[in-house]
Amino acid sequence: MNFFQRQRDVRKLSRRLVLLFAVAVVAIVAAVDVVAVFVFGLSKQPASVVLTLLAWVSGLVIVVIGLTSFIRTRMLRNGGGGKVAQSLGGIYVPENTADPRLRRLRNVVEEMAIASGVPVPEIYVLPDETGINAFAAGFSPADAAVAVTHGALERLNRDELQGVIAHEFSHVVNGDMRLNIRLMGTLFGILVLAIIGRLMLNVRGRNPVAAVGLALIILGYVGVFFGRIIKAAVSRQREYLADASAVQFTRQSAGLAGALKKIGGLTEGSKLKDGRAEDVSHMLFGEGFSFSSLFATHPPLVRRIQTLEPTFDPRQLEALSQQWARTPPVGLAEDEALGLAPAGRPVLPPLDARVPVRPADVVASVGSAVTPSSPAHRTAGTILESIPAPFLDRARHPEAVLPLVFGLLLARDPAARANQHAVLAARYGQGLADAAVAESDALAGLHPVLRLPLAELAFPTLRRRPRPAQEAVLACIHALIQADGRIEVFEYCLSRLLHRELYEAMHRTSPWTGRRPPLEVTNRAVATLLAILAQAGAPDPQAAGAAYLAGLGQVLPGEPIPFDPPAAGAVALEGLWPALDGLDGPEKEFLVGGMVTVIGHDGVMTVSEIELLRTVCALLHCPLPPLAQARPEQVVPDQGSRS
């Protein structure tokens, strides 16, 4: 199942959630009406009186449930995934942590983010939970958080931890998190009667409030029953898909199966002690509570293992349980025994390594961390380990990150750099401006393939800054790239990715919301995008025109839109995003295929073409994994580098 089909399935699950919610509300209203008939002695009243009173009671219950669900969903959406993790006692894992276990966790998450083409999420640890579990929360990848228990951190080796994190990343990539947030808000609404009843029971004094509270608690169990049914109905099948996606991400099932075996073989299992964790039970990697099979949010553990390892014998869990009762597993020790400890720094392939281009393969890789030619997680690991440690340290440091990011944007042309230095000095002072210039000089020797990944690793550190500081960073970046009136592809990609990520993290919505424009406007936007891509990859106008027509014929067959690349180059994309992001799933699938056809028309992809493709896909919310290394692009005189 590809990413676009998965998106359609998530929308179907959302519609199922609405239907189940409506059924639950009807059941709760009916139960309240029955109680009202007996409490108010309506059985002897005229039908008109009964209907009027029941209409008022039913309306009040519906308003309370609907309003509570709406408010709760808005609060969860505005709080981001980090708020969910913090509500369960989660402790944030600093970007520059030196703790070996936390460093290993952060490395795995960062590697998976690069591999899957999504922003690096916030990372939390639940220090009081000894069971092996994890969850991903958030309304979009830009405000996502991944949380793991202390037990997972302590007991899992790197392969197993990677499998668990890959499972959670599948929820991030496939849009499950947004559904989970809506589910949490919806369930809170149908449980509100029980919550109100508990509060009323705590009222002191002899009055009927306590009796009403008891009645509401009893009625609230109708909501509890339907809430657990809804969780099970919506969540169970998604866990199978997440397991399958995790195997795609890591290209091996042993790690994920090993984590599930440790859940089954250790006394703590995957259970959570915090009672509030039931709110997120449908988000968890493993079953967090002892529910009956009717209410279980996850498939049976043995069945999940056998899906990954068909020859697995359930009796092995008993042997493992006895072994681990004597000597519990320690993840870091297993890493050393298995040779999973960090090795020497890898060497990136030479820049003239050519990338064969097949549009169908690239489309299939969207939303997955795998390419047919080379597993994307290996490419991501190579990229992450190839970035010099001093740059990584500064990307993760709250104070050093600004000069680093600004340094990535400084031009090589002396006049343009002087203008940019003046912009920085005016906004942040002479010291930071000088530091950014020094960073730019140091970054000059960085492998071109590593520039955007380094910037993406710095984004989480920028997200931790106060909102006014984030707004100031966005404004400064805009001023920097406009300093000389010319914007390179890399500058545009970096500035646009950073703006998208910070904006969505702050506002919980896309920068371009609104109704979809008319078809003619959308078609023109698609044609302009393809023309920009063709111009960026082919300095010869005739070759660029041929590449454009090949892509246009795939996306908009029969549309006679001539090749007319805008003089502004990549900057012209600014006016296109609302139309392009407004396309539905199948249309985006065709568009991605058309883009790959254009930039791969000559059979290869350059570094800049890959950067532009990944940026466009990210802004269209179609995460693309790293494809491979590419040769240096040929400098085009009218839009080339500022050398």
N, C-alpha and C positions, 0 to 999 in steps of 0.2 A: 504494500500500500504506500503510495507516494504522499508527499506533504500536502498537496492540494486536495487529494481524496480524504486525508485525515482531517483537514479543515472542514470539509463538508460534513464529515461524520460528527465533529464537535458541534456544529450547528444543529444537527439532528438531535444530539443529546440535549442541547439547550432547549429545543422545542419539547422534548420529552420531559425535561425538568419543569417547564411551564405547565404541561398537562398534569403531571403528578402533583404539583403544587396546587392546582385548581381542585383536583380530587380531594386532597388533604383539607383544603379550606372548606369545601362543601361538607365533608364528614365532620369537621369541627363545628361548623355552624349548625348542622343538624343535631349534634349532641347537645350543644348549648340550648337550642330551641326546645328539645325534649325536657331538659332540666327546667327551663323557664316555665313550661306548661305546668309542671308539678309544683314548683316553688311559688308561683303566683296564683295557683288554683284556677288556671284558665280553662280547665275541662268543662266547667259549668257556665262559662261566659259565651256571649253571642259570637258567632264566627267572625263578624267584622272586627270586634274588639281583639279577638285572638290573633287574627291576621295582622292587624295594625301593630300590636305589641311585638309580635314575632318579627315583623319587618324591621322595626326599630332595633331590636336585639341583634338580628342578623346583620343589619347594616353596620352597627357599632362594632361587632366582632370582625367583620371584613375590613373596616377602616383600621382597626387596631392592628390586625395581622399585616395588612398591606403596607401601612405606614411604617410599622416596625421593620419589616423586611427591607423597605426602601432605604430607611435611615441607616440600618446596619450595613447594607451593601455599600452605601456611599462612604461610610466611615472606614470600612475595610479597603475600599478602592483608594481613598485619599491617604490612608496610612501606609500603603505599600506592603510588600512582603515582609519587610523588616519588622513592622509593628506586630504582625502575626507571630513571628519568631520571638519577639520580646515578650509578648503576652504569655508565653509558655516558659519564661525564664531564660530565653536564649541570650548568650553572650557573644557580642560581635568579635569576629576574628580579624585583628588588624592586618592591613596590607603588608606591613613590615615586621610581622611576627618572627621571632627567632626560635619559638618552641618547635622541636622537630615534628611532633604530631600535627600541630596546627599548620606548620609550613608545608608538610606533605599534603594536608587537606586543601590548602589554598592552591598549591601547584596543580593538583588534580582538577580542581574547579576551573582554574584559569586555562589549563590545557583543553578541557572540555568545551569551554566557551569559545576559544579560538577555533576548535575543530567543528563546532556546530554553527558558527557564524552568528552568535548572539552576544549581547553585552555580558561582561563578567558580573554575575549577581552578587549581592551582599551575602556574606557567609557567616553563619551562626553555629554555636555549639550549645546543646542543652546539657549543662554540666551535672545535673542531678539525676539524669536518666541513664541507668546502667544497661537497659535493653538495647538491642541493635535496631535502629530505625532512623528515618530521615524523611524530610518533606521539602517541597518547593512551593512557595507562595508568592503572590503578586498578581497585579492586574494585567501586566504586560512584561515582556522581557526587560524593558528599561527600568522597572521598579521591582524586579524579582529578587527573592532571597532564597538561599538554600540553607537548611538547618540539618545538622546531624547530631545524634545523641553521643554522650561521652562513651557509651558502650560501643558504638560503631567506630569511634575514633581509636579506642583502646584495643578492640578485638579483631578488627579487619586488617588484612594485609593490603598492600597498595592495589593489587589487581581486584580484590573484592571491593575495596572502597571505590575504585574507579567504576566498577559495575553498578554500585548503588547510586553514585553521582550521575552516571549515564542514564540510569532509570529516571532520576528526577529531572534531568535535562530534557528527556523526551516530553515530560509534562510542560516544560518551559517552551520548547520549540513548537509543540503541536497545539498550543492554545488551551490546554487543559486547566492551566492556572486560573484563567478568567472564569471558566465554568465553575471551578472550585470556590472562588470568591462569591460568585452568585449563589452557589449552593449553600455556603455558610450563611449568607444574608437571608436566603429563603427559609432555611431551617430555623433560624432564630425567630422569624415571624410566626411560624406555626408552633413554636415552643413557648411563645410569650405568655400564654394563659397560665402554664405551669409556673413560670417565673413570677408572674404577678401573684399567683396563689401562695407561693413560698413567702413572699414579702408580707402578704396580709396575715399569714399565720404568725409572724413575728410581732404583730401589733399587740401591745399589752392591754389589759383591762377586760372586763366582761362586756362584750358587745358582739353583734353578729358578724363582725368583720372576719374573725377567725373561721367561722363556719363557711362564709362565702369563699375564703381562701382555700379551705379544704376542698370545697366543691370544684374550684378552679383547677386545683392540682389534679384531681381525679379526671376532669375534662382534658387537662393538659396532656394526660397520658395518651389520649387520642393523637395529639400532635407528636409525642415522642415515638409512638408506633409508626406513624406515617413518615416521620423524619428518618428513622432508621431504614425503613423500606426504600425511601428515595435514595439515600446514600448507597445502599447495596445495589439498587437498580442502575444508578448512574456510574458507579465507580468500578464495579467488579471487572467488566470487560475491558475497561481502560487499562487495568493493571497488566493484563495479558499483552496488550499492545505496547505498553511501556517496557515490559521485559524484552519483547522482540526488538524494540527500538534500541534498547541498551546494548543488545548483542550487535546491532548494526553499528552503533557508536564505537564500540571497543573491538569489534571483529573477533571476539572470543566470548564463549559462554561460561567458561570455568570460573571467572571472577564472580559473576552474578550468582551462579549456582553455589559457589563456596560461601557467599554471604548468606544465602537462604539456608544452607546446611547449618551454619553456625547459629542462625535463629532457631532452627529446630533442635539443635543439640545442646545448647546452653540453657541453663535454668532460667535466666532472665528473658530469654527469647526476644521478642520485639515489643513486649508490653511496656506501656508508659505509666508512671505513677501519678503524674499530675492529672487531676480530674478534669481540668479545663481542656486537656488534650483530646477529649471526645469531640470537641468542635472541629478538629482537623483530622479526625480518624479516616475520612475519605481521601485525605491527601498523603497519608503515610506510605512509606515503602513496604512495611509489614503491618499485619493486624495489630493495632495498638491496644485493643481491649478484647475481653473474652465474650464475644457475641455468639449467639446461636448461628447455625448455617444460614438461617433465613435472613438475618441482619448483617452477615459478614460483608465487609466492604472489599475484601480481597479473596481471590480464589484459594482453595486449600493449598497449604504450603507444599505438600508432597507433589501435588499436580503441577505446581509452578516449577519445581525442580525437574520433574520428569519431562516437562515441555522443553527444558534446556538440555537435559541429559536423559534421553529415552530409556537407557539401560539402568537408571538409578533404582536401587532396591531400598524401599523404606526402612528395612531392618538395619541399614547402615547408620541411620540416625541414632539408634539405640547404642551401637558401638561407639559412635562419636561422643554421645552424651556421657558414657562411662569414662572415656578417655579424658574429656575436658573437665569432668568433675574432679579428676585427680590433678590435672595440669591445664588450667584455662589457657586458651590461646592468647598470644600477645602479638599484635599486628606488626610492630616495628621489628621484633625479633624474627618473625616469619619473612619479612622483607629481606633481611640479611641472609637468612638461610636459603631463600629462593633466588638470591642474586638480584633483587629488585631495588637495592640501594642505588642512589644516584651514581651514574658512571661519568666518564669524561665528556667534555663538551663535544657534541656532534659537529660534523662539517656539512654545511649546506651544499647542495649540488651546484655546479657552475651555472652562471647566469645564461649561458648559451644552450642550456638544456631545453629542448623544444617540447611543447605540450600539444599532443594531438587533440583535436577538438571534435566532440560528438555531441550535438545539442541534446539528444535524448538522454545521454548519460548525465549531463549537467543538470537538466530538469529533474531527473530522478534523484540527484544528490541534494536538491533543495530540502531543507528540513532534516537532513541526515548528515552524519559526520563521516560519510564514506564516499570515496570515489572508486570507480571500477579499476583504475590503474594502480592506485595506492591508497591504503587506508588513511582517511583524513586525520584521524587522531595521531597517527605517527608523524604526519606532516606537521600537525600542531605542536607535538612534543618537540620535534626538531626545531621549529620556529622559536618556541619558548626557551629552549635550552641554548639556542644560538645567540640570543640577545645578551650582550655583555652584562655581567652582574651589576656594575655601577649604574647603568641605565635603568635596570630593573629596580634597584634600590631607590633611585630618585623618583621613578614612576609611582612607587608605593609610599613615598614620604610626603606628608601633608604640605610642607613648605617647599621642598625641592621640585614638586610636580609642576608648578606653574612655569618656571623657567624652561623645564624640559619640553612641555607641550608648546609653549611659544617658540622655543628654539626649533622645533620641527617645522614651523610655519615661516621662518625667516628666509627671505630670498637670497640667492647668491649674488645677484646684481648689486653692486655697492650703493647705487642711488636708491634703489628700492629698500635695501636694508637700512639705510640711514633714515628713510621715512618711517619704517617700522620701529626702529629704535626710538624715534621721537614719540611715536604713539605709546609705546610701553612706558617710557619715562614720564609722560604726562599722566598716565593712568595709575602706574604702580611705583614710580620713583626710579631714579638713576641706577640704584643698586640692582634691582630686578632686571632692568633693561640690559645692563651689562652682563648679568648672569645668563640671560637668554641668548645673547650673542655668543658667549663662551660655549653654551650648550650646542648652539647651531654649528659652531666650528668642530666640536667633538663628534657631532652626529653626522658630519660630512662623510665619514668613512663607513657608516653603517650600511650593511647590505640592504638594497632597496626593498626587498621583500619583507624586511623586518620593520619598516617604518610605521605602517598602519597598525600591525599587531602591538607594537610598543605603545602607540597612542591609545589603543583600546584597553591595554592594561592599566593605563593612567586614568581612564575615565572613572573607575570606582572611587579613586582617591578624590577626584574633583566632585563627585556626587556627595561626598561626606561634608563638603563645605556648606555653610549656611546659604539659604536661598538667595539673599542679595548678592553674596559673593559669586554664586553660580551665574546669576544674571550679568554681573560685571565681566566674568570670563567670556560669556557669549558675545557681549558687546565688543570686548577687546579683540576677540578672534575675528569678528566681522570687520573691524577697523584694520586689522593687520593684513588681511587678504585683499582689502581694497586699497592698500597704501600706494600702489603704483598703477592701478587700473587694469592689471593683468593677473589672471588667476590660473595657475597650473592645475592639471588634473589632480595631483596629489593634494594640493592645498584645498581644492574644492571638496574632495572626498573626506579629508580629515575634518574640515570645518563643518561640513554638513552632517557627518556621523556624530560628531560631538554635540552639535546643536540638537539633533534629533533625540539623542540619549538623555541629555540634561533636560530638555523640554518635556519629554514624556515622563521622566522621573519626577519632575516638579508638578506637572499639570495632569498626569494620569490620562492623557489623551494625545492623539496625533497633532502635530502643528497645523495640519490642514484638515479641519473637519468641515462638514457641510454636505449638501446634497450633491449627487453626482451630476456633472455637467452634461450637456447634450452630446449625442453620439458624434456629431461632426467635430466638436471640440476635442473629444477623447481621441478620435482617429488622428487628428492633427497633432495632438500631444505624442501619440505613439510614433508617428512618422518623424517628428522632430527628435525624439529620443534616439531612434535608430540612426538618424542622420548624424547626430553628435557622436555616437559610438563609431560609426563608419569613418568619420573624419579623424577621430582620435587614433584609430588603428592603421590608417592607410594614408601616407603622405601624398600619394598619387591620386588626383581627383577622379580619374577614370576607375581605378581600383576601388576607391571609396564608394563611388556610385554603384558599381557592380555589387559590392557587399551590402549596401543599403537595399537595393532592389531584391536581393535574395532574402533578406530578413523581412522586408515588407510583404513579399509574396507569401511568407509563412504565417504572418500575424494578420494581415489584412489583404487576403487574396482578392484580386479584382479592383482594388482601390487605386486609381491613377494619381497618386500623390507624388510629384516630382522630387528628386533629390535636391534639397535646398538647406544645407547646413547653416545654422546661425553664426554670424560673425563673432558672437560673444563666447562661443564654445560651450564648455560645461556649465558656465554661469546661466545659460539660457534654460537649464533644467529647472531653475527656481520657480518659474511659472507653470511648470507641468505637473508637479507632485500631486496637487489635489485631484486632477483627472486620472493620473496613473494609479495612485493608491486607491482610488474609488472603484477600480476594476474588481470584478468578482474572481473567485478562485480559478475557474477554467480559463478566463481571459488572461489572468496573470501567468498561468501555466504556458499559454501560447506566447505571451510576451517574453518570458524568460527564454523560451526556445528560439524566438526570433532574435533576441539580443545575442545569444551565443552564435547563431548563424552569421550575424553581422561581423562580430569581432573575430570569429574563427574562419572567416571566408578564405583567408590565405593559409589555413591549416595550422596556425600557431596562435598563442596568446602572449602578449607582452606583459611586463609587470604592471604598467599603467592601465592596460586593458583589464587585467584581473582586478586591480584596485577599483576601477570604475564599475565593473560588473558587480563586485561584492557590495559596493556602496549603493548602487541602484536597487539591488535585491534587498538589502537591509532596510532601505527607506520604503520599499513596497511591502515590508514585513514578510519577506520570503527568505529566511536565513540561508545563506550559501556557505558551505564549508570551504576551506582553502583547497584550491585545485591542484597546484603543483608549482614548481619553480618555472620561471620563464626567462627568455633572453631579454636584454635591455631593449627598450623601444627605440626605433629610429627617430631622431630629433626632427620635428617638422618645423621649418623656419617660421611660419606664421603663428604657431602656438606652442613652440617648444620650450625647453627649460631655459631659465634665466642664467645662462652660463656666461 
